Amino acid sequence: MNVFVTGGAGYIGSVCVEELLEAGHSVTVFDNLSEGHRSAVDPRATFIAGDFSDRALIDSAIGRVKPDAVIHFAAHALVGESMTNPSKYFRNNVASGINLLDACVTHGVRKFVFSSTCATYGIPEKMPMDESLPQRPVNPYGESKLMFERILSWYRDLHGLEFVAFRYFNAAGASARFGEHHRIETHLIPNILKVALGQKAQVELNTNLRTPEATQASSRLMPPATLFRKYFDGLVMDSPTSALAAKWMTASAPASLTTAAKWSRSARSP
Ligand SMILES: NC(=O)c1ccc[n+]([C@@H]2O[C@H](COP(=O)([O-])OP(=O)(O)OC[C@H]3O[C@@H](n4cnc5c(N)ncnc54)[C@H](O)[C@@H]3O)[C@@H](O)[C@H]2O)c1
């Protein structure tokens, strides 16, 4: 398969690209390197430096590559920053993303995998969370991802763009070559490792939060990129593989992650 990966120079994208290449797919990475790193792009992938806010650029990139599928990781992803600068989040994660969707429609892309977030759920009504819970985001980051999911539903219904959205959180882990290297690091595991390496004095935990699931998710160190690749196989192949991928995810993921994905063939996303 010919796969176009936005955000493939970032943390999860870079490992996912490596997994895709290992599985025999050909990959083009599209990234503006605002947060990602050129050195994190697997040398076997084709790299296009660019920003999808540039409608003409993303259109010509998709038109040139003619991918069978797009995996969309590129986004701004700092919850705290989204509370002080919501415009940045709605502009990049929603408005600019529409350029990518339009390019997919124009050039006949039929498969789309979206890196959404558990933040679309907001404060959960029960624990462990599952997919049936209402999506009520409590910050612009989560809201921007939910908006994009809803836009995707309309593009599926009106343009036939099949999609799957992952609503996960606390991604952790790395491959031997690629891993987490955010310029501003807000995630627990890399910050703990920085303390161990003497690069940071201490890590402060918000002890008011009761987050057993978060701890469980982190402690399993499940490589999110593997998860993406498995689901990708399910998406681009036929339903038997989809079923396998779904089984794999259910078996491997912590309860709060199990039902993160929703197939576009089923009912419209909540
Ligand atoms: N890390 C997590 O725990 C986690 C959890 C749930 C969801 N997600 C989502 O997964 C995706 C990847 O997360 P990550 O931790 O790898 O983030 P990341 O910041 O490492 O990667 C995002 C990449 O997108 C690129 N990018 C951003 N805006 C762009 C634009 N307009 N045009 C081109 N490139 C652009 C950045 O340069 C960066 O390389 C994000 O969409 C994030 O919201 C992450």
Ligand as a Chemical Component Dictionary entry (heavy atoms), coordinates in Angstrom:
data_LIG
# 
_chem_comp.id                   LIG 
_chem_comp.type                 NON-POLYMER 
_chem_comp.pdbx_formal_charge   0 
_chem_comp.three_letter_code    LIG 
# 
loop_
_chem_comp_atom.comp_id 
_chem_comp_atom.atom_id 
_chem_comp_atom.alt_atom_id 
_chem_comp_atom.type_symbol 
_chem_comp_atom.charge 
_chem_comp_atom.model_Cartn_x 
_chem_comp_atom.model_Cartn_y 
_chem_comp_atom.model_Cartn_z 
_chem_comp_atom.pdbx_ordinal 
LIG N1  N1  N 0  1.130  11.443 22.550 1  
LIG C1  C1  C 0  -0.020 11.030 23.052 2  
LIG O1  O1  O 0  -0.069 10.496 24.186 3  
LIG C2  C2  C 0  -1.301 11.189 22.269 4  
LIG C3  C3  C 0  -2.495 10.694 22.815 5  
LIG C4  C4  C 0  -3.674 10.813 22.077 6  
LIG C5  C5  C 0  -3.667 11.417 20.839 7  
LIG N2  N2  N 1  -2.500 11.903 20.340 8  
LIG C6  C6  C 0  -2.542 12.533 19.010 9  
LIG O2  O2  O 0  -1.655 11.809 18.181 10 
LIG C7  C7  C 0  -1.018 12.694 17.263 11 
LIG C8  C8  C 0  0.486  12.564 17.367 12 
LIG O3  O3  O 0  0.883  12.826 18.700 13 
LIG P1  P1  P 0  2.431  12.971 19.040 14 
LIG O4  O4  O 0  2.574  12.854 20.503 15 
LIG O5  O5  O -1 3.200  12.098 18.144 16 
LIG O6  O6  O 0  2.638  14.494 18.646 17 
LIG P2  P2  P 0  3.891  15.211 17.983 18 
LIG O7  O7  O 0  3.734  16.659 18.304 19 
LIG O8  O8  O 0  5.154  14.529 18.348 20 
LIG O9  O9  O 0  3.651  14.991 16.414 21 
LIG C9  C9  C 0  2.815  15.836 15.659 22 
LIG C10 C10 C 0  3.550  16.177 14.372 23 
LIG O10 O10 O 0  2.706  16.967 13.535 24 
LIG C11 C11 C 0  3.476  17.994 12.929 25 
LIG N3  N3  N 0  2.526  19.066 12.574 26 
LIG C12 C12 C 0  1.711  19.764 13.416 27 
LIG N4  N4  N 0  0.963  20.628 12.724 28 
LIG C13 C13 C 0  1.292  20.462 11.415 29 
LIG C14 C14 C 0  0.858  21.085 10.200 30 
LIG N5  N5  N 0  -0.064 22.071 10.206 31 
LIG N6  N6  N 0  1.373  20.672 9.037  32 
LIG C15 C15 C 0  2.329  19.687 9.013  33 
LIG N7  N7  N 0  2.791  19.079 10.129 34 
LIG C16 C16 C 0  2.272  19.469 11.315 35 
LIG C17 C17 C 0  4.508  18.358 13.977 36 
LIG O11 O11 O 0  5.675  18.955 13.419 37 
LIG C18 C18 C 0  4.823  16.997 14.594 38 
LIG O12 O12 O 0  5.896  16.364 13.918 39 
LIG C19 C19 C 0  -1.540 14.096 17.578 40 
LIG O13 O13 O 0  -2.604 14.355 16.680 41 
LIG C20 C20 C 0  -2.084 13.970 18.994 42 
LIG O14 O14 O 0  -3.167 14.844 19.194 43 
LIG C21 C21 C 0  -1.309 11.811 21.014 44 
# 
loop_
_chem_comp_bond.comp_id 
_chem_comp_bond.atom_id_1 
_chem_comp_bond.atom_id_2 
_chem_comp_bond.value_order 
_chem_comp_bond.pdbx_ordinal 
LIG N1  C1  SING 1  
LIG C1  O1  DOUB 2  
LIG C1  C2  SING 3  
LIG C2  C3  SING 4  
LIG C2  C21 DOUB 5  
LIG C3  C4  DOUB 6  
LIG C4  C5  SING 7  
LIG C5  N2  DOUB 8  
LIG N2  C6  SING 9  
LIG N2  C21 SING 10 
LIG C6  O2  SING 11 
LIG C6  C20 SING 12 
LIG O2  C7  SING 13 
LIG C7  C8  SING 14 
LIG C7  C19 SING 15 
LIG C8  O3  SING 16 
LIG O3  P1  SING 17 
LIG P1  O4  DOUB 18 
LIG P1  O5  SING 19 
LIG P1  O6  SING 20 
LIG O6  P2  SING 21 
LIG P2  O7  DOUB 22 
LIG P2  O8  SING 23 
LIG P2  O9  SING 24 
LIG O9  C9  SING 25 
LIG C9  C10 SING 26 
LIG C10 O10 SING 27 
LIG C10 C18 SING 28 
LIG O10 C11 SING 29 
LIG C11 N3  SING 30 
LIG C11 C17 SING 31 
LIG N3  C12 SING 32 
LIG N3  C16 SING 33 
LIG C12 N4  DOUB 34 
LIG N4  C13 SING 35 
LIG C13 C14 SING 36 
LIG C13 C16 DOUB 37 
LIG C14 N5  SING 38 
LIG C14 N6  DOUB 39 
LIG N6  C15 SING 40 
LIG C15 N7  DOUB 41 
LIG N7  C16 SING 42 
LIG C17 O11 SING 43 
LIG C17 C18 SING 44 
LIG C18 O12 SING 45 
LIG C19 O13 SING 46 
LIG C19 C20 SING 47 
LIG C20 O14 SING 48 
# 
